[in-house]
Amino acid sequence: MVESENFIKEVSEEVKKDNLFKILNKFKWPLFALIILLIGVVGGNEYFKFSKKARAQKNGEFLVSVVENLKNNGQIVTEEIDNKFLSVFIKLNEAKYFEEKGDTKSATAAYEYIINKHGENKFFNHYSKFQLYLIDPAKSLSDKKKVDILDELSGPDGPLKLLALEQKLYLYVKISDLSNIKSHVKLILSDPSIMPEQVNRIKEIEKIYELN
């Protein structure tokens, strides 16, 4: 009886193995393809991470060399750069370098390049326009184009809204327009995103005109 049960058990095991082998044999190509796919996904992900790290390191080394050449030799980059952020960062460094040297013409050209080439990015666009305004600010309300720039930059969704409003305030201070001085001081100080340094500057104006 025991031998009979053992025999049945062995036969059952063999049948199971045979069925499993048949199933594996039937689906061996799909399984093989799945394994290859998984290996490809894992390998591709590792290659992507390695490639990304290598590109970042290469860009970093290139940026360091560009900044050093600019500071030490006044050498600028003339070729086109595919990486948008790298291109903008280099141009911003060039613009600041020329500003420090008193070369406003070259600084202006660098900011205008950013506006024309990468102006679809609102922050780059507004930052470059703001720097251009600081290079040559409006002296009165009759400087219509410059005042229009401040109006654009001080819009509700502008990334440099408060800085542009502060420049408008300084313009009203120049022409002693007390009504607009009051309204702009109040507008700037009521903005929750104002920075402590700007609060101090505006408070000074508020104190001078005894607005509080």
C-alpha positions as CSV (number, residue, x, y, z in Angstrom):
1,M,0.0,0.0,0.0
2,V,2.8,2.3,1.0
3,E,4.8,1.4,-2.2
4,S,1.7,2.1,-4.3
5,E,1.3,5.5,-2.7
6,N,4.9,6.4,-3.2
7,F,4.7,5.3,-6.9
8,I,1.6,7.5,-7.4
9,K,3.4,10.4,-5.7
10,E,6.5,10.0,-7.9
11,V,4.3,9.8,-11.1
12,S,2.5,12.9,-10.0
13,E,5.7,14.8,-9.5
14,E,7.0,13.7,-12.9
15,V,3.8,14.8,-14.5
16,K,4.0,18.2,-12.9
17,K,7.6,18.6,-14.0
18,D,6.7,17.5,-17.5
19,N,3.8,20.0,-17.6
20,L,6.1,22.8,-16.3
21,F,8.7,21.9,-18.9
22,K,6.1,22.0,-21.7
23,I,4.8,25.4,-20.5
24,L,8.3,26.8,-20.3
25,N,9.1,25.4,-23.7
26,K,5.9,26.8,-25.2
27,F,6.6,30.3,-23.9
28,K,10.4,30.3,-24.0
29,W,10.7,33.1,-26.6
30,P,8.3,35.5,-24.9
31,L,10.1,34.8,-21.6
32,F,13.4,35.3,-23.3
33,A,12.2,38.5,-24.8
34,L,10.9,39.7,-21.4
35,I,14.3,38.9,-19.7
36,I,16.1,40.8,-22.5
37,L,13.7,43.7,-22.1
38,L,14.3,43.9,-18.3
39,I,18.1,43.7,-18.8
40,G,17.7,46.5,-21.4
41,V,15.6,48.7,-19.1
42,V,18.0,48.3,-16.1
43,G,21.1,48.7,-18.3
44,G,19.6,51.7,-20.1
45,N,18.7,53.4,-16.8
46,E,22.2,52.9,-15.5
47,Y,23.7,54.3,-18.8
48,F,21.3,57.3,-18.6
49,K,22.4,58.1,-15.0
50,F,26.1,57.7,-16.0
51,S,25.6,59.8,-19.1
52,K,23.8,62.5,-17.2
53,K,26.5,62.6,-14.6
54,A,29.2,62.7,-17.3
55,R,27.4,65.6,-19.1
56,A,27.0,67.5,-15.8
57,Q,30.7,67.1,-15.0
58,K,31.7,68.2,-18.5
59,N,29.4,71.2,-18.4
60,G,30.7,72.2,-15.0
61,E,34.3,71.9,-16.2
62,F,33.5,74.0,-19.3
63,L,31.7,76.6,-17.2
64,V,34.7,77.0,-14.8
65,S,37.1,77.4,-17.7
66,V,34.8,80.0,-19.4
67,V,34.5,82.0,-16.2
68,E,38.3,81.9,-15.6
69,N,39.1,82.9,-19.2
70,L,36.6,85.8,-18.9
71,K,38.1,87.1,-15.6
72,N,41.7,86.5,-16.5
73,N,41.8,87.3,-20.2
74,G,38.5,89.0,-21.0
75,Q,37.8,86.2,-23.4
76,I,34.1,85.5,-24.2
77,V,32.4,82.5,-25.8
78,T,31.5,83.1,-29.4
79,E,30.1,79.7,-30.4
80,E,26.5,78.5,-30.0
81,I,25.9,76.4,-26.9
82,D,23.1,73.8,-27.0
83,N,22.4,73.8,-23.3
84,K,20.1,76.7,-22.6
85,F,20.8,77.2,-18.9
86,L,24.6,77.0,-19.5
87,S,24.3,79.5,-22.4
88,V,22.3,82.0,-20.2
89,F,24.6,81.6,-17.2
90,I,27.7,82.3,-19.4
91,K,26.0,85.4,-20.9
92,L,25.0,86.7,-17.5
93,N,28.6,86.3,-16.3
94,E,29.8,88.2,-19.4
95,A,27.2,91.0,-18.8
96,K,28.3,91.4,-15.2
97,Y,32.0,91.4,-16.2
98,F,31.4,94.2,-18.8
99,E,29.4,96.2,-16.3
100,E,32.2,96.0,-13.8
101,K,34.6,97.2,-16.5
102,G,32.3,100.1,-17.4
103,D,31.6,98.7,-20.8
104,T,27.9,99.2,-20.9
105,K,27.7,98.6,-24.6
106,S,29.0,95.1,-24.4
107,A,26.9,94.4,-21.2
108,T,23.8,95.7,-23.0
109,A,24.5,93.4,-26.0
110,A,24.8,90.4,-23.6
111,Y,21.5,91.1,-22.0
112,E,19.8,91.7,-25.3
113,Y,21.2,88.3,-26.5
114,I,19.5,86.6,-23.6
115,I,16.2,88.4,-24.3
116,N,16.3,87.5,-28.1
117,K,17.6,84.0,-27.7
118,H,15.9,82.8,-24.5
119,G,13.2,85.4,-24.0
120,E,10.5,82.7,-23.8
121,N,11.7,82.0,-20.3
122,K,9.9,84.7,-18.2
123,F,12.5,84.9,-15.5
124,F,15.5,85.3,-17.9
125,N,13.5,87.8,-20.0
126,H,12.5,90.0,-17.0
127,Y,15.9,89.7,-15.3
128,S,17.7,90.9,-18.4
129,K,15.2,93.7,-19.0
130,F,15.6,94.8,-15.4
131,Q,19.4,94.8,-15.6
132,L,19.2,96.9,-18.8
133,Y,16.9,99.4,-17.0
134,L,19.5,99.7,-14.2
135,I,22.2,100.4,-16.7
136,D,20.3,103.3,-18.0
137,P,17.3,104.2,-15.8
138,A,14.5,106.7,-16.5
139,K,15.2,110.2,-15.4
140,S,11.6,111.3,-15.7
141,L,8.1,110.1,-16.7
142,S,8.8,111.4,-20.2
143,D,11.2,108.5,-20.7
144,K,8.2,106.6,-22.0
145,K,9.9,103.4,-23.2
146,K,11.8,103.0,-19.9
147,V,8.7,103.6,-17.8
148,D,6.8,101.1,-20.0
149,I,9.5,98.5,-19.1
150,L,8.9,99.1,-15.4
151,D,5.2,98.8,-16.0
152,E,5.8,95.4,-17.7
153,L,8.1,94.1,-15.0
154,S,5.9,95.2,-12.1
155,G,2.9,93.3,-13.4
156,P,1.1,91.0,-10.9
157,D,2.8,87.8,-12.0
158,G,6.2,89.3,-12.7
159,P,9.1,87.4,-11.0
160,L,10.8,90.8,-10.3
161,K,7.6,92.7,-9.5
162,L,8.7,94.2,-6.2
163,L,12.1,95.3,-7.5
164,A,10.4,97.0,-10.5
165,L,8.0,98.7,-8.2
166,E,10.9,99.9,-6.1
167,Q,12.5,101.5,-9.2
168,K,9.2,103.2,-10.0
169,L,9.2,104.5,-6.4
170,Y,12.7,105.9,-6.9
171,L,11.5,107.6,-10.1
172,Y,8.7,109.3,-8.2
173,V,11.1,110.4,-5.5
174,K,13.3,112.0,-8.2
175,I,10.4,114.1,-9.4
176,S,8.9,114.6,-5.9
177,D,5.6,113.1,-6.8
178,L,4.3,112.7,-3.2
179,S,1.0,111.0,-4.1
180,N,2.7,108.2,-6.0
181,I,5.4,107.9,-3.4
182,K,2.8,107.2,-0.8
183,S,0.9,104.7,-2.9
184,H,4.0,102.8,-3.9
185,V,5.4,102.7,-0.4
186,K,2.2,101.2,0.8
187,L,1.9,98.8,-2.2
188,I,5.4,97.4,-1.7
189,L,5.3,97.1,2.1
190,S,1.9,95.3,1.9
191,D,3.3,92.5,-0.3
192,P,3.9,89.3,1.8
193,S,6.8,88.2,-0.4
194,I,8.9,91.3,0.3
195,M,12.5,90.6,1.5
196,P,13.9,92.2,4.8
197,E,16.5,94.1,2.9
198,Q,13.9,95.8,0.7
199,V,11.7,96.5,3.8
200,N,14.6,98.5,5.2
201,R,15.1,100.5,2.0
202,I,11.4,101.3,1.7
203,K,11.2,102.2,5.4
204,E,14.0,104.7,4.9
205,I,11.9,106.5,2.2
206,E,8.8,106.2,4.4
207,K,10.8,107.9,7.3
208,I,12.2,110.6,5.0
209,Y,8.7,111.6,3.8
210,E,7.2,111.0,7.3
211,L,4.6,108.7,5.8
212,N,4.0,106.7,8.9
